[in-house]
Amino acid sequence: PAVAGLCGLALALPSLAGAQVIEIGKLETNAKPGCPAKPCFAVSRTTGYQAKVGTTRGLMTVPKDGRIVAWTIALGKPGKKQIDFFNSKLGGESQAQLTILDPKRKLRSRAVGQGEPVKLAPYFGTTPQIPLAKSIPVKKGQVIGLSVPTWAPALATGLGSDTSWRASREKGQCDDTQGQTAQLQPNQLAQYYCLYRTARLTYSATLITTPDKAPSTTQQTPSTKKKNT
C-alpha cells in the first residue's frame, strides 16, 4: 500500500519540460576549410552568417529563447608563409568571436550580444568547441554571427551555387576584404548587403533553451448557489 501510495503521488505531480540542447548551424561533413590549399581563403575583417545551404535557409537563426553556452569552429591549417601574409595584410593574428544579431529591415542587423574574442592559431587544423566564459542570452528569431576583426581560416569554398553567406558590408564594399567592417561594438548597426556564393562559414553555436513552464495545476472550486429556505 505504501508503494502504491508513492506511485500515485508521482503520477499526480506535474511533468516538467526540460531544456533542449540545440546546435545552431551544425556543420556538414563536407564543410571543411581549404587551407593550406593554394589559394588559401580566409574570412577577413567582417561579421558574417550563413544565409543558405542547399534548400535550407536561416541556418543561424535562433529557434527558441535560451542561452548560447559554446561555439564550434572548423579551422584550416595555413602554412607559415600564408599566416605571415594574412597577419601583415589583415591587422594581426587570427581571432574571432560570436556576435548575436537582431535583424532589421533592408538587410540591416544590430549587434545585441557578443562573446569574448578568441585567438585561433593554437587550434589551426582542428575543430574546437569553445565554451563561453559567460553565456549569452538570445531570443527566438535572432541570428548567430561570426565576427572576425582580423582573419580566420574558417571558410569552405568550391561548394554549390545554392550555398551562400552574408557579410556586414554595404553596397560597393563587397570586393574590399581588407577594410574593417566587423561588428565589434555593442548596439552597432550594419547592413549585410554582400552575399558570397559557393562558400560556407565553418562555425556553429550551442544553444540551451529556456525550459517550458509546468502547466498550472490550480483547480477551480465549483461555485455553489445558496438555496432559500
C-alpha positions in Angstrom: 0.0 0.0 0.0 2.8 2.4 0.8 4.5 1.7 -2.6 1.1 2.2 -4.3 0.7 5.5 -2.5 4.1 6.8 -3.7 3.4 5.8 -7.2 0.1 7.6 -7.1 1.9 10.7 -5.8 4.4 10.6 -8.6 1.7 10.3 -11.2 -0.1 13.3 -9.6 3.0 15.6 -9.9 3.1 17.9 -12.9 5.6 16.9 -15.6 8.3 19.5 -16.4 9.6 20.0 -19.9 13.4 20.1 -19.7 15.7 22.4 -21.6 16.9 21.4 -25.1 20.4 21.4 -26.3 20.4 22.6 -30.0 23.5 23.0 -32.3 22.6 26.1 -34.4 24.3 25.8 -37.8 25.6 22.3 -37.3 28.4 21.7 -39.7 28.2 19.2 -42.6 31.0 16.7 -43.2 31.9 18.4 -46.5 32.2 21.8 -44.8 36.0 21.8 -44.5 38.2 24.9 -44.8 40.5 24.8 -47.8 43.8 25.9 -46.2 46.6 25.1 -46.7 45.5 24.7 -50.3 46.5 27.4 -52.8 44.9 29.9 -52.8 44.1 29.8 -49.1 40.8 31.5 -48.5 40.0 33.1 -45.1 37.2 35.2 -43.6 38.6 38.8 -43.3 37.7 41.8 -41.1 33.9 41.4 -41.1 31.0 39.8 -39.3 29.2 37.1 -41.3 26.5 34.5 -41.1 25.4 31.6 -43.3 22.4 32.6 -45.4 21.7 29.3 -47.2 22.9 25.7 -47.6 21.1 23.9 -50.4 17.4 24.4 -49.8 17.8 25.3 -46.1 17.7 28.9 -45.1 18.0 30.5 -41.8 20.7 28.1 -40.5 22.0 30.6 -37.9 18.6 31.8 -36.7 17.8 31.1 -33.1 14.8 28.7 -32.9 13.9 29.2 -29.3 14.7 31.6 -26.4 17.7 30.5 -24.3 21.4 31.0 -23.8 24.4 30.3 -26.1 26.9 28.4 -24.0 29.6 27.5 -26.5 30.6 27.7 -30.2 32.5 25.4 -32.5 34.7 26.4 -35.4 36.4 24.2 -38.0 39.8 25.7 -38.9 42.1 25.2 -41.8 45.8 24.8 -41.2 47.6 27.5 -43.2 51.4 27.3 -43.7 53.9 29.7 -42.2 54.1 31.9 -45.3 50.3 32.1 -45.5 50.0 33.0 -41.8 52.6 35.7 -42.2 50.8 37.1 -45.3 47.4 37.3 -43.5 48.9 38.7 -40.3 50.6 41.5 -42.2 47.7 42.4 -44.5 44.7 42.0 -42.1 45.7 43.6 -38.9 47.4 40.9 -36.9 47.0 37.3 -35.6 43.9 35.2 -36.4 41.0 35.7 -34.0 37.2 35.5 -33.9 34.2 35.8 -31.6 30.4 35.2 -31.7 28.0 38.2 -32.2 24.3 38.0 -31.7 22.4 39.9 -34.3 18.9 41.4 -34.2 17.7 41.5 -37.8 16.1 44.8 -39.1 14.7 45.9 -42.4 16.8 46.2 -45.6 19.3 43.6 -44.6 20.4 45.5 -41.6 21.2 43.9 -38.2 22.0 45.3 -34.8 24.6 43.7 -32.5 22.8 42.9 -29.3 25.3 40.4 -27.7 28.8 39.2 -28.0 31.2 36.6 -26.8 34.8 37.2 -25.9 37.4 37.2 -28.7 39.5 34.0 -29.1 42.9 33.6 -30.6 42.7 30.8 -33.2 46.3 29.9 -34.1 46.6 27.2 -31.4 43.6 25.4 -32.9 44.6 25.6 -36.6 43.8 22.2 -38.3 41.2 21.2 -35.7 37.6 21.8 -34.9 37.5 23.0 -31.3 34.3 23.6 -29.3 35.0 26.8 -27.3 33.0 27.3 -24.1 31.9 30.9 -23.4 33.2 32.5 -20.2 29.7 33.9 -19.8 26.7 32.5 -21.6 24.8 34.9 -23.9 21.0 35.3 -23.6 19.3 35.0 -27.0 15.7 35.3 -28.3 13.9 33.4 -31.0 14.5 35.0 -34.4 17.9 36.5 -33.6 20.9 35.4 -35.7 24.2 34.0 -34.6 27.0 35.7 -36.4 30.8 35.2 -36.5 32.9 38.4 -36.1 36.4 38.4 -37.4 38.4 41.5 -36.6 41.5 40.2 -38.4 41.3 36.9 -40.3 40.2 33.3 -39.7 40.8 30.2 -41.9 37.1 29.2 -41.4 35.8 29.2 -44.9 34.9 26.2 -47.0 34.9 27.1 -50.8 34.0 25.4 -54.1 30.6 24.4 -52.9 27.3 24.6 -54.9 25.8 27.8 -56.1 22.9 27.2 -53.7 25.3 27.8 -50.7 25.9 31.3 -49.6 26.8 33.6 -46.7 26.4 37.3 -45.9 28.9 39.8 -44.6 28.4 43.1 -42.8 29.5 45.1 -45.9 27.4 47.7 -47.6 26.9 48.1 -51.4 30.2 48.9 -53.1 32.2 47.1 -50.4 31.9 43.5 -51.5 35.3 43.4 -53.1 37.0 45.2 -50.3 38.2 42.4 -48.0 40.8 44.5 -46.1 38.5 47.3 -44.8 37.3 46.8 -41.3 33.5 46.1 -41.2 33.2 43.6 -38.3 30.6 44.5 -35.7 32.7 44.8 -32.6 30.8 47.4 -30.5 27.5 46.9 -28.6 24.4 48.2 -30.3 26.3 48.7 -33.6 24.1 48.6 -36.7 25.4 47.2 -40.0 24.0 46.3 -43.4 24.6 42.8 -44.7 24.4 43.7 -48.4 27.2 41.4 -49.6 26.3 37.8 -50.5 29.1 35.3 -51.3 28.0 32.2 -53.1 29.6 28.7 -53.2 31.1 29.2 -49.7 30.4 28.1 -46.2 31.4 29.8 -42.9 32.6 26.8 -40.8 31.2 27.6 -37.3 28.2 26.7 -35.2 26.8 27.6 -31.8 25.4 25.6 -28.9 22.1 26.7 -27.5 20.4 25.6 -24.3 16.8 26.6 -24.5 14.7 28.1 -21.7 12.7 25.3 -20.1 8.9 25.4 -20.6 7.0 26.2 -17.5 4.9 23.5 -15.9 1.2 23.7 -16.6 -0.9 25.2 -13.9 -2.4 22.6 -11.5 -4.7 25.1 -9.7 -8.2 23.7 -9.6 -11.2 25.9 -9.6 -13.7 25.3 -6.9 -17.2 24.9 -8.4 -19.4 27.8 -7.3 -22.5 26.9 -5.3 -25.8 28.7 -5.0 -27.4 29.2 -1.6 -30.9 27.9 -1.5 -33.6 29.9 0.1 -35.3 28.2 2.9 
